[in-house]
Amino acid sequence: MTERLSIGQAERLDDVKANFYEITENIAKAAEKTGRRAEDISFLAATKTVEPEIINYAISLGLKKIGENRVQELLSKYDEYDLENADLQFIGHLQTNKVRQIVGKVSMIQSVDSIKLANEISKQSVKNDFVTDILLEVNIGREENKSGVLTENLDELIEKISQLEGVRIKGLMSVPPICDNTQEICKFFDNMYKLFIDISSKKLDNVYMDFLSMGMSGDYTEAILSGANMIRVGSRLFGARIYR
């Protein structure tokens, strides 16, 4: 692949390679501190604005999960992903009128925060004879400008969604507020972990607390130390975003 790339692109691949190994090493160290193994932590690369050839290079290094934020971008890149060697998920805000475009193409939708959205995922999944794994997005910081269910409404949402066909709750995800220090962000991570453990202990039908997805480029090690078993890293792997 490097033969088809410019010198600048080849240098970028070198950066991605160095970043990938640094991240995986940091994951292993953080996991060990919590009594877990590196294999217990799912490293998902957030691939918004990243070209397919760069994504596939990261997959060739051993990356197993990729996640897109926007439906249109996912569809435009879909045929070029190396999906024989990586799992594709949707991690951004999803409008109900676009659900039909990605059901069956992604293994998981990480950003479900309403019964309306879950109903549409159920409808499209049943239509396609498919079961879609989902994570419930929690607005742990109670931010008005962010999506996600509030903690006091989470149990009710779980009860309703767990009864739907074609949908399987696999855990929780969250994007905590931007914080000034590690101690502050860890409070949000710790609160998410408590929710995760509490729901896990209830042993609800069609609810499998397999994943706690939290932590991004600037705070993924802190998230792991607080109990996350899936992190979503973008710019730390691929470099600063180039928005179009």
C-alpha positions in Angstrom: 0.0 0.0 0.0 2.8 2.4 0.7 3.9 2.3 -3.0 0.6 4.0 -3.9 1.1 6.8 -1.3 2.9 10.0 -1.5 5.9 10.7 0.8 3.6 12.7 3.1 1.1 9.8 3.3 3.9 7.3 4.0 5.1 9.5 6.8 1.5 9.5 8.1 1.4 5.7 8.1 4.6 5.7 10.2 2.9 8.0 12.7 -0.2 5.8 12.8 2.0 2.8 13.4 3.9 4.4 16.3 0.6 5.7 17.8 -1.0 2.3 17.5 1.7 0.6 19.4 1.9 3.3 22.0 -1.9 3.1 22.6 -1.9 -0.6 22.8 1.0 -0.5 25.3 -0.9 2.1 27.4 -4.0 -0.1 27.3 -2.0 -3.1 28.6 -0.5 -1.1 31.5 -3.8 0.4 32.5 -5.5 -3.0 32.3 -2.8 -4.6 34.4 -3.4 -2.0 37.1 -7.0 -3.0 37.4 -6.2 -6.8 37.4 -7.2 -7.3 33.8 -5.4 -8.2 30.6 -5.0 -6.1 27.5 -7.3 -8.5 25.7 -10.1 -7.5 28.1 -10.2 -4.0 26.7 -11.7 -3.3 23.3 -9.8 -0.7 21.4 -12.2 0.9 18.9 -10.8 3.5 16.5 -13.0 6.5 15.8 -12.5 6.9 12.1 -14.4 10.2 11.3 -12.7 12.0 8.4 -10.1 9.3 8.1 -9.4 7.9 4.6 -10.1 4.1 4.1 -6.5 3.3 3.2 -5.3 4.8 6.5 -8.0 2.9 8.4 -7.1 -0.3 6.6 -3.5 0.2 7.5 -4.4 0.4 11.1 -6.4 -2.8 10.7 -3.3 -4.5 9.2 -1.4 -3.6 12.4 -4.0 -5.5 14.5 -6.8 -3.0 15.1 -10.1 -5.0 15.5 -12.8 -2.4 15.8 -13.7 0.8 13.9 -16.5 3.3 14.5 -18.0 6.0 12.4 -20.0 9.0 13.6 -21.9 9.9 10.5 -24.1 7.8 8.4 -23.2 9.4 5.1 -19.5 9.0 5.7 -20.0 5.4 6.7 -21.9 4.6 3.6 -19.4 6.4 1.3 -16.5 4.4 2.8 -18.3 1.1 3.4 -17.1 -0.9 0.4 -13.5 0.1 1.1 -13.2 -1.0 4.7 -11.3 -4.2 5.4 -14.3 -5.8 7.2 -12.9 -9.3 6.9 -10.4 -8.3 9.6 -12.3 -5.6 11.6 -15.7 -5.0 13.1 -17.6 -1.9 12.1 -19.8 0.0 14.6 -21.8 3.3 14.6 -20.8 5.6 17.5 -22.4 9.0 16.6 -25.8 10.5 17.1 -28.3 8.6 14.9 -31.4 10.0 13.4 -34.4 7.6 13.1 -34.8 8.3 9.4 -31.3 7.0 8.8 -31.5 3.8 10.8 -32.5 1.7 7.8 -29.3 2.7 6.0 -27.0 1.1 8.5 -28.9 -1.8 10.0 -27.1 -5.0 8.9 -24.0 -3.0 8.0 -22.8 -2.4 11.5 -22.5 -4.9 14.3 -23.3 -2.4 17.0 -25.0 1.0 17.4 -23.4 2.7 20.5 -25.6 5.8 20.8 -29.1 4.7 21.6 -30.8 7.1 24.0 -34.6 6.9 23.3 -37.3 4.4 22.8 -38.2 6.1 19.5 -34.7 5.3 18.1 -34.7 1.8 19.6 -38.1 1.1 18.0 -36.9 2.0 14.6 -33.8 -0.1 15.0 -36.0 -2.9 16.1 -38.3 -2.4 13.1 -35.5 -2.3 10.6 -33.6 -5.2 12.2 -36.7 -7.5 12.1 -37.3 -6.5 8.5 -33.8 -7.6 7.7 -33.9 -10.7 9.8 -31.1 -9.3 11.9 -30.4 -8.7 15.6 -28.7 -5.4 16.2 -26.5 -5.0 19.3 -26.8 -1.6 21.0 -25.3 0.4 23.8 -27.4 2.9 25.7 -25.9 6.3 25.7 -26.0 8.0 29.2 -25.7 11.8 29.6 -23.6 11.4 32.7 -22.8 15.1 32.9 -26.4 16.2 32.5 -25.3 18.5 29.6 -28.2 20.2 27.8 -26.4 20.3 24.5 -25.5 16.6 24.5 -27.6 13.5 23.6 -28.0 10.6 26.1 -30.5 9.4 28.6 -30.4 10.9 32.1 -29.4 8.5 34.8 -32.8 8.7 36.5 -34.5 7.6 33.3 -32.1 4.8 32.4 -34.0 1.9 34.2 -37.2 2.8 32.5 -35.6 3.0 29.1 -33.8 -0.4 29.6 -37.1 -2.0 30.6 -38.8 -0.8 27.4 -36.0 -1.5 25.0 -35.3 -5.0 26.4 -38.8 -6.1 25.3 -38.1 -5.2 21.6 -37.4 -7.8 18.9 -34.3 -7.5 16.8 -32.4 -5.5 19.4 -30.0 -6.7 22.1 -28.7 -4.3 24.9 -25.0 -5.0 25.3 -24.0 -2.3 27.7 -23.6 1.5 28.2 -21.6 4.3 26.6 -21.0 7.9 27.6 -19.1 11.0 26.6 -18.5 12.9 29.9 -18.1 16.7 29.9 -14.7 18.3 29.1 -12.9 18.6 32.5 -10.0 20.7 33.7 -8.3 17.8 35.5 -8.0 14.1 35.8 -9.8 13.9 39.2 -12.9 15.6 37.8 -13.2 13.4 34.7 -12.6 10.3 36.8 -15.7 11.2 38.9 -17.9 10.9 35.8 -16.1 7.6 34.8 -16.6 6.2 38.3 -20.3 7.1 38.2 -20.7 5.4 34.9 -19.0 2.3 36.2 -21.4 2.2 39.2 -24.3 2.3 36.8 -22.8 -0.4 34.8 -22.3 -2.7 37.8 -25.7 -1.9 39.2 -27.5 -2.9 36.0 -25.3 -6.0 35.5 -26.3 -7.2 39.0 -30.0 -7.2 38.0 -29.7 -10.0 35.5 -32.4 -8.6 33.2 -33.7 -10.5 30.2 -32.2 -9.3 26.8 -29.7 -7.1 28.7 -26.1 -8.2 28.6 -23.7 -5.8 30.3 -20.7 -6.8 28.2 -19.4 -3.3 27.3 -18.8 -0.1 29.1 -17.7 2.2 26.4 -16.1 5.4 27.6 -12.8 7.2 27.3 -11.4 8.9 24.2 -8.0 10.2 22.9 -7.3 12.4 25.9 -8.6 10.3 28.7 -8.7 6.6 27.7 -6.2 5.4 30.3 -8.2 7.1 33.1 -11.4 5.5 31.7 -9.8 2.0 31.8 -8.6 2.6 35.4 -12.2 3.5 36.2 -13.6 0.3 34.8 -14.1 0.9 31.0 -13.6 -2.2 28.8 -14.1 -0.3 25.5 -12.4 2.9 24.5 -13.0 5.1 21.4 -9.7 6.7 20.2 -9.5 8.8 17.1 -7.0 11.7 16.9 -4.5 10.0 19.2 -4.2 7.3 16.6 -4.8 9.0 13.3 -3.6 12.6 14.2 -5.6 15.8 14.3 -8.9 15.8 12.5 -9.2 17.4 9.1 -12.8 18.5 8.9 -14.4 18.9 5.5 
